Amino acid sequence: ARLGLRAIALTDHDGLYGVVRFAEAAKELDVRTVFGAELSLGGGDRTEEPDPRGPHLLVLARGPEGYRRLSRELAKAHLAGGEKGVLRYDYDALTEAAGGHWHILTGCRKGHVRQALTDGGPEAAEKALADMVDRFGRDRVSIELTHHGHPLDDERNTALAQLAPRFGVGIVATTAAHFAEPSRGRLAMAMGAIRARNSIDEAAGYLAPLGGSHLRSGEEMAQVFAHCPKVVTAAADLGEQCAFELALIAPQLPPFDVPDGHTEDSWLRHLVMMGALNRYGPPERARRAYEQIEYELKIIAQLQFPGYFLVVHDITRFCKENGILAQGRGSAANSAVCYALGVTNVDPVANELLFERFLSPARDGPPDIDIDIESDLREKAIQYVYDRYGRDYAAQVANVITYRGRSAVRDMARALGFSQGQQDAWSKQIGQWGKLSEATHVEDVPEQVIDLAMQISNLPRHMGIHSGGMVICDRPIADVCPVEWARMENRSVLQWDKDDCAAIGLVKFDMLGLGMLSALHYCIDLVAEHKGIHVDLAQLDLSEAAVYEMLQRADSVGVFQVESRAQMATLPRLKPRVFYDLVVEVALIRPGPIQGNSVHPYISRRNGQEPVVYEHPSMEPALRKTLGVPLFQEQLMQLAVDCAGFTAAEADQLRRAMGSKRSTERMRRLRDRFYDGMRERHGITGDVADRIYEKLEAFANFGFPESHSLSFASLVFYSSWFKLHHPAAFCAALLRAQPMGFYSPQTLVADARRHGVTVRGPDVNASLAHATLENVGTEVRLGIGSVRHIGEELAEQIVEERNAGGPFSSLLDLTGRVQLSIPQTEALATAGALGGFGITRREGLWAAGAAASQRPDRLPGVGASSHVPMLPGMTELELAASDVWATGISPDSYPTQFLRADLDAMGVVTADRLLSIPDGTRVLVAGAVTHRQRPATAQGVTFLNLEDETGMVNILCSPGVWNRHRKLAQTATALVIRGQVQNATGAVTVVADRLSKLDMRIASRSRDFR
C-alpha cells in the first residue's frame, strides 16, 4: 500500500501456502489480490537437490474458478508423488485443466521460455513460446520482463520482447519479488540457501539476486522500464483482470446423512432427546434441563449448525462403540445438548454454566468442540473420518513450525557457511527460553549469525500436522486448498493452519490425542486382567477422602494436570478436600490467575485466613463458588449479566471484546453500556464501578473456561484414584502410554518403588511388548519394547513367537526363531532380558555376535557357537548403568544411592527430610536434574527439579544465580545445590545460591519446559 500498488500477486512454489494471510493483510490495506503458483514441472524430490532440475510454470488464477482449478492440480501433483516433497505434474493435464481460467507468465530463469533462451538462444525461445501459446491461448499468455540488476537483464528482456509480436501475446513487467524491501535481501538469500541445504556462497548461482528482487512502486518500475512504459501499465491491467477476493471460495460442511423422514434439525433433536432421557431422566423430573436443551436447539437451528453437532456426535459414537475413551472438553461442556449427546461428561445445568460461552446468536463462525481421544487409539478415529467422508473431502490441518532461538541460530550459521560443529555449539549456547535479543553477549557466536537469527525468529521453518485438527468439506477439499502428503504414513495434510482454515470458512474438528485417557484405559484393563476387578470411572466416589489426602501431600507424580512443579507446590497450600477444589486447582496455576494475582487471595480465603469480600453484593452470585476471586471466563460473563444487566449473548461479546483481538471502538461502546447498566440496575457509580470494570478487564485475556476445568478435574480424580488404590497398574499404564506427562519413565518407576511397587526388568520369556503386571497385579514387569534398538514391532514379534512356539530355551533358540541384529542382541543382554537363560549380562554380550548369526532362515547351529567363557559379574552400579543405557530405567535402584556415602559425608540432605528441616535453613541437596522450567509469568526465575532415591526437590534459581551458573545449569545432568529451605506452607522449595556438578556415572536426561 505504501508503494501505491493497486494489486499484488502471490505465487508460492507448488502451493497456496500463504494466500489466506496474504489476503487478510491486503484487505486491511485495500490492495487487490491475485493468487497463483509457480509449478516445478521437473518432478522428483524438491528437498534433495540444491537447485532441482526441470522447468517452472508460473500460473495466475483468473478468478475463483481459476483458483479452484489451480488448487486441484497442485493437490494432484503432490499426491501423485506418493511422499512428502515429491511432485508429479502432467503438463498435458495442466493444459487441459486451465480451460481459459489461468494466465501464464513466461516466468523466471527456469520458465520454459527464459530457460530455452539461455540454453538455446532466440530460436529455442520462440519454439518454447509457440508451444505455450498453443497450449493456453495467445490471450492467456504474457511475456514477463524482470530487472534484478543482472548484467544480462537488458539483453534477455530485449530478446523476449521481440518474440511478442510474432505470437500476438502481451508483455508485462514485474518485480518478481522474493522479499518485500531491500533490507530483507540478505535474509531471503539465507532462507533460500537453507532450503537448498547449502550456504549462501554455495547457493549463490541460483539464489535471487539482491539488486532488485524486492517490491517496487509503480514509479520505480516506470523508471526501470522507461524505454517501454506500456509493459508496466499492462502488468497493472493484468492484475486488475485476475484479482478477486478469496472469500469467494468459501466452502460449507457436507450434508449429514440422516434417516429417511428426518432433516438434520429433526435428527439432532431426536438424538438429543434420547440422550437427555438417559442423562436427566423424564422431562417432568428435570424441567430446567429440558428448558435449557430447547433453548440451545433453537439457537443451533437458527445458526444452521445442526450438521456440525451431528458430525461431532458421530465421531464420539464411533469411539464409544469401538472401546476408545473420548470426551469433549473446552467450552463445549457449557452445552446441555453436548452433554445429552454424550459428547461431554460435564452437566452444565447442575454446574450453572453459561451456554453463550460456547455458542451465542452473535457468533460469526461454527462452534469449537475439542474431542480428547486416548492418544494410542486416536489414529483409528482419524481414519474413520477419512473413510466416512472420503480422503477427497477430509484432511488434517497443518501446523506451521516457526523459528525459535536455537533453530534460528543453527540454520543461520549453516547459511553463513559455518561448520556443523560450530552450528551445534552455538545453538546450545542459546538458552532454551531466552530471547535472541539477550544473546548478543553469548560468547563465540558471531554477530552476523545473531543478526540473521533475530530477523528470522517467528518466521515459518517447516510444516507439520496439527495435533488433531481435521476439516470436512462439501466439495473436494483440493478445490479450496491443496493437500499434500505428510511425513506420517497414510496422512494427508492441508497447506493451511487452523487460523487460515477458520478465516476462509473451512469447518475444523479437533480430535486431540490425550495420553492420560490411554493410561486410564490401560489401568482399567490391567486391573481387570490381573485382579479381576472391573472399574467403572463414572461410578467412582468423587468424595473419597483418601484421594484428597494423598493430593494434599502433593503425592501426585503421574497424576493428570497436577504433577507439575507449580501444582505440587500449590496442593499442600490449597489442601483440596472436595471435587470442586480440583476444578479450581486445574485453573489456578495458569498465566491468568498468576498474573492477575488471584492465587494467593483464593488460597488464603479457602483456608479461612482472610475474609471473603465483594466489591458489590451483585457480584456474589457469580463469584460465590470461587470465594470472591474471579478465575473463570464464565464468571466474567455472569458479572456482566448480574451487575450491568447484559444478556448472555452481550456478555459473550464483552468477553470477546476484552480478549486478545481488541477493537477500540467496540470496547468503548461496550464499556459505556456496562457503566450505564451498573448505574441503572444497582446505582453503582464512581470508584466501585471502576474497580468492578477493571477487575473484569484484568482477567479477560487470561481467564480459564470453567467447563474446561470441570472436564479435566474428572481426569485428575480418576488418575489419583488409580495411583492410590492400584499403584502398580498406574505405573505400568503410564509407562505404556509414553510419551506423555511431565516425568520421565525413570522418575515414574522411582515414584512407584517409593509406593511399595516392585519393578522388574525386561525378560524375553516373561515380558510383553509393553509394561504389564505380575504376581496378581502387585508387580510391574517392563516391556521388551522398552529396550534400546528393539521397538514395539520387533517386541511384538518376540512375544508372538514365544506364544506360538513356547518359551525360548536359550539365546541361540531366541535368535534362531526371531531375526535379531547384533546391536539388538547386545541391547537385550545389556538390559538383563536374557537372564532367564542362566547367563549373566557380560556372558550375553560375549555371545551376542555369534548368536545373532543364527537366523530363522538358516539351519540350526550353522555358524554359531554357544560356548561362553567364565566372566566376572557386574557390580550394582554397573548393573544400574546398564539398565539406564538399555531402557532409560533402573528398575530396582536410583543412581544417587550409589553415591550416598559420599553425599552424606558432604552433608547433603535427602529429599524426604526437607519438610522436617526448619524454614530458612541453608542446606546442600543433590540429585539428577529431571526438569528445567522458566514460566513466562516468573519474571526470569528458573525452576529446576532434582531427584534422589528418596524423592524430588524443587529448586528456585533467581536470574542472578542462573546467569552465574548458566552453562552448568543448562547442561549438567546432575547437580549439588546449596540454598535456603522454604517449607513454611507445607510445600518445599530450596532457593539456590550456588550450583556445582555432580558426577553420577549414570547418564540421565531432563525434560525442559517453558
Steps between C-alpha positions, in 0.01 A plus 500: 500500500786737585639437151171599340437157348142427392543122498760243609538138391629226731653201321644250747689203363266203452241619744258757632661503844483872567185609320273543805734723699589680179130564433437619857793742492403631157140556609612713795706714261237507224730332248349258247627142502611267223560135585731267317783251532830411339483133400819291501447270204824307539363241744709328763567608856538877521675464836779274376671730250634851559356620169238246388504433128212559263305804375259716698153610392371824651120493524268784602139407580242705311224513760361238739464231235864539400595475866302178544660343196849602610448373855372169364801451273743585779339235720513242220871561449579470870295184551625339178854526634410253774705668773563841650707731281468292182278646225378351173342750260357396164554795263227379264257467790589853611430625148156342510430618856564865416187532287557871448491566875875543545742761378851374432812714533826392338650524847843496657831354383342154521187587302472312170570803282775661711675166545479429128644846424794438734567145380421525128465864402211689333394210276459265794313771694267554204426130485427487875269801478319349202432186702375706795265707280375183332418351839344796680397750230656830397264701722601292801879530469720801571873548470641602838784752516699542821803706599699385802826675426650205315740600219297305243155625606468761223620261231260226611206739529563633149513148356181400680314817400584439135311169514169658604387648163558169323242327719273790590560457874522774758808620686498583870773630727506356851729528799502119546562591863650250742492738798307813593773759544873525427599456866356147494713387208772335703240310701327383181830366370563321828156338493552394140834347590346307791230360272778390265692351795799715415672817607431834333836481322434149370149591387585841354457385140131432533381731778301814423747789456494778757492782246132516415310203639293717734157655452512825301255782462338579168725805476814289547381249242430781254858623546650153452292441186498861377579380147170306485253644756207304357629176654461647849145615427424159349611328820264718705216427259566125518490520878160668487370230263615211723426648843220366716418457869596168651172492694328401175632143536345451848380139544231341720463182702365207297138403572486240777346167401183475711230228501206530262235738620746712697677828439826585673299707750251225580764226521711708737192562715424127503854409610508773764166401653602133511823599672326740738273220618810304595687795653217689672206262518148593382419870439269530798793420732748739337299793366792746516727269301243446225427872480872559450514232231208658313670839517827359368333306217326821393833688482669210317222489241498879465875501427466198267748288696312170554727328248804598702358341817403186308857459374644539851245256640587254225871513588438449873249222422764321294749529786258359758389213277864406439614516861694824459492741794397845379339810643429853386659781694538875493199725464296213349445384858282813543240336276216280624459376142861376498445338840182327383674378184777345709759727343592648841477362853438823692142589588479873418158536662608365837821703482319817385720552195416761238415353158589832335866447591478217246250628247303822474270647234766759416766240417644543150640149458433141603548396862827348612473153652826335602480122536766339716569146377736253660821564311590139421168444322443845351624382161197271476269799543693703243486218245127462572444862397703441183295186423166663586542815292769397252857621479390744229265673745698482827854595595710587798598856573863608482704629788753762395821452696673834545858592580601526864834600648692177462365397160552854369865508609566151365350568156648846457845371598458236233391758242811704578723200437604406853575137579256251650695503825479878524128493424437250780724676752350845440139382502557329836623828645163659434281452805206266461272791588711810448436763236750538221520868581653393832753275327717769344756454776509121476864414457627388161176540300577743213292815487396431140350165608306662785384782269354264239360272769312793655357590159378148435351443846129409487508455122386161363765227503307196387153353499370223723161356588271670750458296816149397403328748270307356206283682250204353315368668189192486274721490191837345424725662756760560231261750338557720805857425607763263361562181694839333525647195667624533855809320629277274707381195309154518345446861607421784263514858619370835380740779411324726755501514877194522724480881489514500120224238485279696739552823308387344173205310648631144508336327796756338729449212740764453769574137585778540753710214631503489879754266656318485834192349336723225361656452843158476666387245241812293569435532876147368458619209284794408726292503819230290333749251356725454803270571795161408357358842594299698244536874558226728364635855507151649506421309821803610703421686822618856432488576871749231612707668771812285451544630144497860620734422789751360251478814289537723806842340549587594138534128435407556138780374275325370187161647594331693222546880504622526862844338473699807395736683732259791543199275560693295756594819681136610505330177610621509865392864523159457339435168681233369260214342693214478250470455124454871429840564660646296213308715251661807654844336523498429125416864424710666768850428370453679168646826369174690562449436872874532561532833317166617638620433857214259566694200635595621849167673578305191401714261707487734801121520477465124446696440820313765698801729528326803348134596464297453184404846375327640190521845346119497487234247606397451136834327441437224753293261282772489234798481738360301792649170381848650481475697824481842336811444285429494123660197332277394211386662176142402578522716812590805292187440295282439806628821661398692189153345524456553876671837543413677176192321368669361189337213319712184491572564131610858576719367781676272253557798271659681796725199571611491137550876485719488810697210353820503303356651180373825644302755300530849647161613371325181608662518843391862546140416408481196730676684782242778486223239493654326804526820706147603403370157599671507841360845572144425384476151651675544836598866530866402478717799405838657570788302645294185556395494134859557393630218722241256369577583139877489557466160667319366196748653260800369694417133461304506173809407300602216726190358666463124464167344389337337802356234272850404387619481859205282597580257218862474605425479873328166440820364348696636797280298735498183289879493465544579872265215589703248300827630646360454851327163461693330220851654492655215302234518228532879500876479445473236225226698326704821502802316360289349225344837410837677457589756383267705719491703815762693689736226614738253339446123534796493743321740735166319465664170595689658791174646630326163469778336703451764770137382512601139560483377141758247385617570145675228301712544190418366154525125436448333162313214667292704745439845349239614255588761239397770748493531878261265676422356845606183680431330834126568504545857387741612771824515298596674177693326225665726243425429136743366241414802286664726757844360411721714279497398129200266549183706464138390511487311169796269574385459860161381375676249272694360796183464709303345212775246432517413871123451513502289184810285559537505876756673721849551362742244640823687430649799326559289189138384511388865514715616207412184307129581521503882488737693274712734713792721403817508708412842656153372588637183660760701691232740624287211629804361679587840649142542625513164678222369275695176440546421870243221484746295294734476797759737358628828639485825307869483413459142378205607290704784349784260422265259322291764321706523182510127438138449604373772265641301208261217592202616295158348441582443131810291577546145621528485880856522628655615172761771563422545868684392810331486837822478698542792740804536726464568870469876544476708818157634592413869501500713812173655617606833351587335168166319498314827561702675229421214259129525581495874436698467176275224367154617614537844658377342824679351799217278629635416845733790586562870449840641393544722807487206742842387377641838601317527830804440722691780327197730502443434870862591566443831320194569716249463218140471621270246335175618342277322751653691794449853369150548638624437855788749479425847645387759248787727394778246565786494248548145366678296234283286273603279209345290227427445134349798316156387384368837379598852417214746469471875458132604500419820312334627819809445720687822410817320396505250788597147396381189683690172513386165629756273663428136580682263732407150618260643762303753298510832318614851587369821345785749441449872435778682313486878492613668175830591669576146615397359162722741309800424724462127440332512158710244311503251786131550576401447137709191431569308822307175542549505879576777747594575859317817603539719804202708599245600757203280588151648471238266647276713721192437282544122491658504154880479479717723280874555521604850389839441339806715551768264363504218244772240442523190284424152634654206317246220533682273252160407359355708218164673539301754301277781614170613354512874452187713465390856455 
